[in-house]
Amino acid sequence: MLFLVVGLGYWLGRIRFKGASLGSAAVLFVGLAFGALDPQMRLPDIVYQFGLLLFVYTIGLSSGADFVQSLRGRGAGIMLFVACMIVVAATVAIVMSAILGLPAALGAGAFSGSMTNTPALAGILETLAARSSQDPSASALPIVGYSVAYPVGVLGMIVVLFACKRVFNVAPDEEARRLRTYHVQTESVRGRAIRITRPDATGKTVAQLDREHGWEVVFGRVKRNGQVQLVGADTHFQLGDLVTVVGNSDQTARIAAFMGELVEDHPELERSAFDYRRMFVSNPAVVGRRLRDLPLRQKFGAIVTRIRRGDLDLLPQADTVLHLGDRVRVVACHEHMDEISRYFGDSYRSVSEIDVLTFSLGITIGLLLGLLPIPLPGGGSFKLGVAGGPLIVALVLGALQRTGPIVWSIPYSANLTLRQLGTVVFLAGIGTRAGYAFADTLRQGNALPVLLAAFAITCSTALLTLLIAYFVFKMPFSLASGVLSGLQGQPAVLSFALEQERNDVPNIGYATVFPIGMLAKILLAQVVLLTLSAR
């Protein structure tokens, strides 16, 4: 039944209607349909717990480094803002549940469904299971509330986002200005060639020029008097030099205006004295280390000009940490290429596998953390559980990357595969578990109060988030739409934002706030449950 629900649900989720689809969420509704047939048509609890564990742990590992980096500068303020918006959503859930007379478990489930956060639902279920006096039949109420509210959570966010985009009348020029203010790049980096024709570009080292002008580029090779050399921090440019530079179009155009002129065709630099090659980072000795700590120039006379992580080309900096599965573009002499390839590993097979020992050890630490009771003001306590404990540990380990010889991260492709598997298994498990109670709720006509609560939670949170982000924080709308998607933690909303903006800026907002949003919802879902139970 597990694989039948997953297979049918995933197939239905790929059907598109007017450009939209349910995606993995369709597995939940197929599970509900199966569970509605008979009370015993339910998968064991270990199924949804195992799926949830895979999902939150892989999310944490992949987001840990970005999460820590976001704590610097504007990122910390944005995350605090998102946490406040989730507090608002929880407050609305408590108020609406009290007004509509929803049971505590049903109201908490409606909150997690409105926020489309399955780990939050799992936290509620664990809290209920731990209360021995709780009526076992009430354990289905959170899943019923979640299932009824979930579609409103997805559609409500999309409708508010669509309406605000038009009501705010976002002008392209203003959007571009705000993007520059937030230092957001809207394109992948690319290599260009510049001819040095201006005296201002000579007489100083590359390091001095970079400090004075704040350039965010990587200089590769320079051709002078028929000789090609790698550019270093102590390199002095001269008039007539032909230099390769890697960066986005704005940066390269800015540098070209200062140094000379862009050269479109430069065959004399193509694999002349130096070769370039893409290599997989699969050597554990390299993973988790900063580029500045690798002896590339000293040992091999090489530099890294680009890093491809997932589907994006990133600009390497001295403090850039290499991840398992990254593809680095290396420029070096022909005779050193094979040696450099062995140094990075460059094994596709290795980046398709996981270290089962470190993966299991990290999950074990997360589960132990999830068992610890955390006291609440005024008495009572809650546990992070299967959802929160592994997520926090994974965020920490994802930021560390490695501890001595132990590499905690897993390859990008393996991470996505395990995350997808965890998602569909979890949704199948909770769908079949709640199916019968969900159908019974619909038959009795008790779904309307939950729908009203979900509508109030979703739309008020989405509207308030966009209004404050755009008008108070002066955030680019494309970035604000990504922040809203990350607050919701909903890939369907992110996909809609990407289609609307036609760039990758929403991805940046999503990655910045997704971890704090997920953690806040896990904690606040249990606060909602305990608050409503105390009525």
RODONU-792561 format. One record per residue (C-alpha): x, y, z; residue in one letter. Coordinates in steps of 0.2 Angstrom, whole numbers, plus 2048, in hexadecimal, padded with zeros to 3 digits. Example, Ala and Ser with C-alpha at 12.3 -4.5 7.8 and 13.67 -1.06 7.14 Angstrom:
<milums>
83E7EA827A;8447FB824S;
</milums>
This chain:
<milums>
800800800M;80E80C804L;81680B7F2F;80580B7EAL;80081B7F3V;8118237EFV;81181E7DDG;7FF8237DAL;8018337E3G;8118387DBY;8098357CAW;7FA8407CEL;80684D7D5G;80E84F7C4R;7FE8537BBI;7FD8667B7R;7EE8717B6F;7F08827B0K;8028827B4G;80087B7C6A;80286A7CES;8008627DFL;81285B7DEG;81684F7EDS;8078557F7A;7FC84A7EBA;80383B7F5V;7FA842804L;7E98427FCF;7EB8317F4V;7F082B806G;7E083380CL;7D682A7FFA;7DD819804F;7DB81C816G;7C9822814A;7C481180DL;7C680881ED;7CD80D830P;7DA7FF82EQ;7E180581EM;7EF80E826R;80280C825L;80C80A835P;81281983FD;82481583BI;821818829V;81D82B82BY;82A82D838Q;83882682DF;83283181FG;832840829L;84383C830L;84B83B81FL;84284B819F;847857828V;85985082AY;85D852817T;855863817I;860868826G;87086281EL;86D86B80ES;86887B816S;87487C825G;88288681CA;876893814D;86C894825F;87C89982FV;8828A5821Q;8718AD821S;8738B2833L;87F8BF82ER;8798D0827G;8678D2821R;8648BF822G;8628BF835A;8558CD834G;84C8C4826I;84B8B4831M;8458BD840L;8388C5836F;8328B482FV;8328AD841A;8278BB846C;81B8B8838M;8198A683DI;8158AC84FV;8078B6847V;8018A783EA;80189D84EA;7F88AA857T;7EA8AB849V;7E989884AA;7E689985DI;7D98A785BV;7CF89F84DM;7CF88E855S;7C8896865A;7BB8A085BI;7B6891851L;7B688485FG;7C3879857L;7CB86B862P;7DD86E867A;7E486085CA;7D986684DL;7DE87884FG;7F1874850A;7EF869841G;7E6877837A;7F588283CF;802875835S;7F7873825G;7F5885822S;808887823M;80A877819T;817870825N;81785D827T;82585D835P;81A86883FA;80C85C83EL;81784E843A;81C858852G;80A859857I;807847855L;816843860E;81084F86DT;7FF84686DL;80683586DA;81183987DA;80183E886R;7FB82E88DS;7EB834892S;7E783B881Q;7D8832878D;7E182886AP;7D382D85ES;7D883F860A;7E983B858S;7E083C847A;7DA84D849L;7EA857845P;7EC84D835I;7DA851831V;7DD864834G;7ED86382AY;7E585A81BS;7D686681AV;7E187681DA;7F0871811Y;7E7875801P;7E3886808V;7F588980EG;7FB8867FCV;7EE88F7F2L;7EC89D7FEG;7FE8A27FDM;7FE8A17EAI;7EF8AC7E9V;7F68B97F5V;8068B97ECL;7FE8BB7DBF;7F38C97E1A;8018D37EAC;80C8D27DBK;7FF8DC7D1R;7F88E77DFV;80A8EC7E4F;80D8F07D1N;8208EB7D2V;82A8F57C6A;8398ED7BEP;8448FC7C1D;8408FC7D3E;8428EA7D5E;8538EA7CDA;8588F87D9R;8528EF7E8R;85B8DF7E2L;86B8E97E2R;8688F07F3T;8668DE7FAY;8768D87F0H;86B8CB7E7V;8728C37D7Q;8658BE7CBT;8708B37BFE;87E8A67BFS;8908AB7BDV;8988AA7ACR;8AA8AD7A6G;8AE8BD79BR;8BF8C4794A;8C48D6797I;8D28E078ER;8DB8EC79AI;8DB8FD791T;8D99097A0R;8E890F7ABP;8DE90E7BBD;8DE8FB7BAA;8F18FB7BBT;8FD8FE7C9G;8F48F57D6K;8F28E27DAT;8E28D97D8V;8E08D87EBA;8E18EB7ECQ;8D58EE7DEL;8C98E17E6D;8C98EA7F7R;8C78FB7EFE;8B88F77E4H;8B08E87EDG;8AF8DD7DDW;8A78CC7DFE;8AF8C37D1V;8BD8B67CEV;8CC8BB7C2F;8D28AB7B8G;8E08AE7ACR;8E98BC7A4V;8F28BC793K;9018C8792R;90E8C9784N;9088B877DG;9098AF78EQ;8FA8A9798V;8FB8A97ABQ;8EF8A67BAL;8EA8B67C3V;8EE8B77D5G;8EB8C37E3A;8FC8CC7E0D;8FA8CD7CDT;8FC8DE7C5H;8F28E17B5F;8FB8EB7A7Q;8F48F4798L;8F08E778AG;8ED8D9795D;8DE8CD791L;8D68C77A1V;8C98BA7A5T;8BC8BE7B2V;8AE8B47BAV;89F8BC7C1G;88D8C27BDN;88A8CE7AFS;8888DD7BAD;8998DA7C2Q;8A28D67B2T;89B8E67AAA;8A08F17B8R;8B28EA7B8I;8B38EB7A5A;8AE8FE7A6A;8BC9017B3F;8CA8F67ABM;8C78F7798G;8BB8EE78DE;8B28DD78BL;8B98D177EV;8AC8C5777E;8B78BA76ED;8C78B4776H;8CD8A476EP;8DF8A7773E;8DA8A4785L;8D0894782E;8DA885789R;8EA88D784S;8F888B791A;8EA88779EF;8DC87B79DD;8CC87B7A7Y;8C186C7ADR;8B18697B7R;8B585D7C6M;8AA8557D3F;8AE8587E5V;8AE8467ECS;8BE8457F6N;8B9845809P;8CA84E80DA;8C485D803V;8B285E808V;8AD86B815G;8BD875812R;8BF88780DR;8C788A7FCL;8D4895804R;8DA88680ED;8DD87B7FFL;8EE87B7F7P;8E887D7E5L;8F388B7E0R;9038867EAQ;9028737E5K;8FA8737D4F;8FB8857CEG;8E88857CCA;8D988F7D0I;8C688C7D2V;8BB8987C8T;8AA8917CAR;8A08857D5I;89187C7CFR;8858777DER;87586F7D8G;86F8797C9D;8788897CDL;88A8907C9D;8918997D8L;89F8A57D9L;8AE89D7E4P;8B58A87F2Q;8C38A57FDA;8B78A080BD;8AC895800T;8AA884808V;8A98757FCL;89B8697FDH;89A8577F9L;8948567E7G;8998677E2D;8A08697D0R;8AF8757D0V;8B687D7C0R;8C987C7C2V;8D68867B7V;8E787F7B7A;8F58787ABC;8F18697A1H;8FE85E7A9E;8F68617BAH;8E485D7B6M;8E484B7BAD;8ED84E7CBE;8E085B7CFI;8D28507CAS;8D88427D6R;8DA8507E4Y;8C88557E3F;8C28437E0G;8B88467D0D;8AE8367D3S;89B8367CEY;8998267D7R;89F82D7E7S;89483C7E6V;8858307E3S;8878277F4E;88682C806I;891827815D;88481D81EV;88E81E82FL;88E831830T;87C832829F;876826837S;88082E844L;87983F840G;867839841I;86B830851T;871840859I;861849852G;85583C859L;85D83D86AL;85C85086AL;84984E865G;846843875L;84C851881L;83D85A88AP;83E86D888I;834876896P;827883891L;82389389CP;8168908A8G;81987D8A9G;81886F89CG;82586B88FS;82786587EF;83385B873K;83B85F863L;83784D85EG;83B84484DV;838854844A;84186184EG;850858855G;857851845P;85486283CL;85E86C849I;86C85F849V;86C85F836A;86D872835L;87C872840V;885863837L;88186B826G;88987B82CA;898872833L;89A866823Q;8A785C82CR;8AE85983ET;8C085383CG;8C0844830P;8AD842831I;8A484A823V;89284D827W;88B853817S;884848809I;88584B7F6P;8788577EFY;8708497E4S;86E83D7F2A;86784A7FDN;85984E7F1L;85583C7EET;854838801L;84A848804R;83D8437F6Q;83C8317FDL;83983880EG;82C844809T;8218377FFV;82382A80DV;81E83681AF;80F83D810L;80982B80CA;80A82681FG;800835826I;7F4834817G;7EE82281BT;7EE82582DR;7E283482CA;7D882E81DG;7C9827827Y;7C8835833A;7C9842825F;7BB83A81BA;7B083982BD;7B384C82DT;7AE85081CL;79E84581DR;79984E82DQ;79C85F825G;7A9864833N;7B686A826A;7AF87C824L;7B6883835P;7C787C831V;7C788381FL;7C2894827L;7D1893833A;7DD88E826A;7D789C81BF;7DA8A9829A;7EB8A282DI;7F28A181CT;7EC8B1814C;7EF8BC823S;8018B6825T;8058B7812A;7FE8C8810L;8068CF820L;8178C781AT;8178CF809L;8118E080FL;81F8E181CI;82C8DA811A;8298E5802Y;8248F680BF;82D8F581BV;83D8EC817F;83D8F2805K;8408E07FFM;8408DC7EDP;8308D47E9F;8388C57E1S;8428C27F1L;8338C57FCA;8298B87F2S;8378AC7F6G;8378B0808V;8248AD809L;82789C800S;83489880DG;82989D81BL;81C891815Q;829884810G;81F880801Q;82787B7F1P;81787F7E7A;8178917EDV;82A8927E8L;82788B7D7S;8198987D4F;8248A67DAA;8328A07CEL;8268A07C0E;8208B17C4Q;8318B97C6E;83A8B07B8R;84A8B07C2N;8528A67D1D;8518B47DEV;8428AB7E7P;84E89D7EAN;8598A87F4I;84B8AE800G;84589C801Y;855895806A;8588A3813T;8498A081DV;84488E81AF;84D887829P;848894836I;83689382FG;835880831M;83D880842L;83188E848A;821885841K;82787484AI;82887D85AL;819889859L;80D87A853A;810872864Q;80D88386CV;7FD885863V;7F8873869L;7FC87687BL;7F488787BT;7E4881874L;7E4872880S;7E587E88FA;7D588688BR;
</milums>
